[in-house]
């Protein structure tokens, strides 16, 4: 996952970079590094994003809300 893909994934679900990091199980600092390209997106964050995408829109949104609570 590239920095642009990471930002597009966050945008797809209406998340800020910070929120995307929280949902994908990474720190705020790492999320911003992923977004600006200074650090490659970790495999675990990438796999979490893929798993969320596989759930379908309704279930994905429920899971995202649960992880942000």
C-alpha atoms as an extended CHARMM CRD file, in Angstrom:
* protein
*
        69  EXT
         1         1  UNK       CA              0.0000000000        0.0000000000        0.0000000000  PROA      1               0.0000000000
         2         2  UNK       CA              1.4450000000        3.3440000000       -1.0270000000  PROA      2               0.0000000000
         3         3  UNK       CA              1.0020000000        6.6540000000        0.7750000000  PROA      3               0.0000000000
         4         4  UNK       CA             -1.6120000000        7.6810000000       -1.7940000000  PROA      4               0.0000000000
         5         5  UNK       CA             -3.4790000000        4.3990000000       -1.3480000000  PROA      5               0.0000000000
         6         6  UNK       CA             -3.4030000000        4.8440000000        2.4310000000  PROA      6               0.0000000000
         7         7  UNK       CA             -4.8780000000        8.3460000000        2.1210000000  PROA      7               0.0000000000
         8         8  UNK       CA             -7.4580000000        7.0980000000       -0.3920000000  PROA      8               0.0000000000
         9         9  UNK       CA             -8.4810000000        4.3030000000        1.9940000000  PROA      9               0.0000000000
        10        10  UNK       CA             -8.9590000000        6.8040000000        4.8270000000  PROA      10              0.0000000000
        11        11  UNK       CA            -10.9210000000        9.0970000000        2.5190000000  PROA      11              0.0000000000
        12        12  UNK       CA            -13.0940000000        6.1900000000        1.3260000000  PROA      12              0.0000000000
        13        13  UNK       CA            -14.4270000000        5.7990000000        4.8670000000  PROA      13              0.0000000000
        14        14  UNK       CA            -14.4340000000        9.5060000000        5.7230000000  PROA      14              0.0000000000
        15        15  UNK       CA            -11.6000000000        9.1560000000        8.2220000000  PROA      15              0.0000000000
        16        16  UNK       CA             -8.8360000000       11.5360000000        9.1610000000  PROA      16              0.0000000000
        17        17  UNK       CA             -5.2990000000       10.1770000000        8.9910000000  PROA      17              0.0000000000
        18        18  UNK       CA             -5.2890000000        9.8890000000       12.7780000000  PROA      18              0.0000000000
        19        19  UNK       CA             -8.5850000000        7.9730000000       12.7800000000  PROA      19              0.0000000000
        20        20  UNK       CA             -7.3790000000        5.6770000000        9.9920000000  PROA      20              0.0000000000
        21        21  UNK       CA             -4.3350000000        4.8440000000       12.0730000000  PROA      21              0.0000000000
        22        22  UNK       CA             -6.4920000000        4.0110000000       15.0760000000  PROA      22              0.0000000000
        23        23  UNK       CA             -8.8100000000        1.8110000000       13.0130000000  PROA      23              0.0000000000
        24        24  UNK       CA             -5.8710000000       -0.0300000000       11.4420000000  PROA      24              0.0000000000
        25        25  UNK       CA             -4.1280000000       -0.5680000000       14.7660000000  PROA      25              0.0000000000
        26        26  UNK       CA             -1.1520000000        1.7490000000       14.3990000000  PROA      26              0.0000000000
        27        27  UNK       CA              0.0130000000        4.8230000000       16.2450000000  PROA      27              0.0000000000
        28        28  UNK       CA             -0.9020000000        8.3510000000       15.2880000000  PROA      28              0.0000000000
        29        29  UNK       CA              2.7280000000        9.0720000000       14.4200000000  PROA      29              0.0000000000
        30        30  UNK       CA              3.0050000000        6.0490000000       12.1430000000  PROA      30              0.0000000000
        31        31  UNK       CA             -0.2690000000        6.9100000000       10.4110000000  PROA      31              0.0000000000
        32        32  UNK       CA              1.0750000000       10.3490000000        9.4990000000  PROA      32              0.0000000000
        33        33  UNK       CA              4.3640000000        8.7950000000        8.3250000000  PROA      33              0.0000000000
        34        34  UNK       CA              2.4000000000        6.3440000000        6.1650000000  PROA      34              0.0000000000
        35        35  UNK       CA              0.3740000000        9.2110000000        4.7010000000  PROA      35              0.0000000000
        36        36  UNK       CA              3.3420000000       11.4130000000        3.8390000000  PROA      36              0.0000000000
        37        37  UNK       CA              5.4140000000        8.5320000000        2.4890000000  PROA      37              0.0000000000
        38        38  UNK       CA              8.2690000000        8.8130000000        4.9600000000  PROA      38              0.0000000000
        39        39  UNK       CA              7.5570000000        5.2900000000        6.1910000000  PROA      39              0.0000000000
        40        40  UNK       CA              6.1520000000        2.3340000000        4.2430000000  PROA      40              0.0000000000
        41        41  UNK       CA              2.7150000000        1.1590000000        5.3380000000  PROA      41              0.0000000000
        42        42  UNK       CA              3.1820000000       -1.8050000000        7.6630000000  PROA      42              0.0000000000
        43        43  UNK       CA              1.9610000000       -5.2060000000        6.5910000000  PROA      43              0.0000000000
        44        44  UNK       CA             -0.3930000000       -5.3830000000        9.5610000000  PROA      44              0.0000000000
        45        45  UNK       CA             -2.0220000000       -2.0330000000        8.6980000000  PROA      45              0.0000000000
        46        46  UNK       CA             -2.2980000000       -3.0780000000        5.0620000000  PROA      46              0.0000000000
        47        47  UNK       CA             -3.8660000000       -6.4320000000        5.9610000000  PROA      47              0.0000000000
        48        48  UNK       CA             -6.2900000000       -4.7450000000        8.3680000000  PROA      48              0.0000000000
        49        49  UNK       CA             -7.3690000000       -2.3590000000        5.6080000000  PROA      49              0.0000000000
        50        50  UNK       CA             -7.8950000000       -5.2670000000        3.2140000000  PROA      50              0.0000000000
        51        51  UNK       CA             -9.9220000000       -7.1840000000        5.7950000000  PROA      51              0.0000000000
        52        52  UNK       CA            -12.1600000000       -4.1880000000        6.4570000000  PROA      52              0.0000000000
        53        53  UNK       CA            -12.7200000000       -3.7480000000        2.7140000000  PROA      53              0.0000000000
        54        54  UNK       CA            -13.7620000000       -7.3930000000        2.3940000000  PROA      54              0.0000000000
        55        55  UNK       CA            -16.5530000000       -7.0060000000        4.9540000000  PROA      55              0.0000000000
        56        56  UNK       CA            -18.8170000000       -4.9110000000        2.7770000000  PROA      56              0.0000000000
        57        57  UNK       CA            -19.8400000000       -1.3220000000        3.3670000000  PROA      57              0.0000000000
        58        58  UNK       CA            -22.3300000000       -1.7700000000        6.2280000000  PROA      58              0.0000000000
        59        59  UNK       CA            -20.2220000000       -4.1590000000        8.2870000000  PROA      59              0.0000000000
        60        60  UNK       CA            -17.0810000000       -2.1270000000        7.5760000000  PROA      60              0.0000000000
        61        61  UNK       CA            -18.6770000000        1.0290000000        8.9210000000  PROA      61              0.0000000000
        62        62  UNK       CA            -19.8720000000       -0.7590000000       12.0570000000  PROA      62              0.0000000000
        63        63  UNK       CA            -16.3940000000       -2.1390000000       12.7250000000  PROA      63              0.0000000000
        64        64  UNK       CA            -14.8000000000        1.2690000000       12.1360000000  PROA      64              0.0000000000
        65        65  UNK       CA            -17.1980000000        2.9270000000       14.5690000000  PROA      65              0.0000000000
        66        66  UNK       CA            -16.4740000000        0.2360000000       17.1480000000  PROA      66              0.0000000000
        67        67  UNK       CA            -12.7090000000        0.7220000000       16.8130000000  PROA      67              0.0000000000
        68        68  UNK       CA            -13.0480000000        4.4940000000       17.1610000000  PROA      68              0.0000000000
        69        69  UNK       CA            -15.1990000000        4.2850000000       20.2910000000  PROA      69              0.0000000000
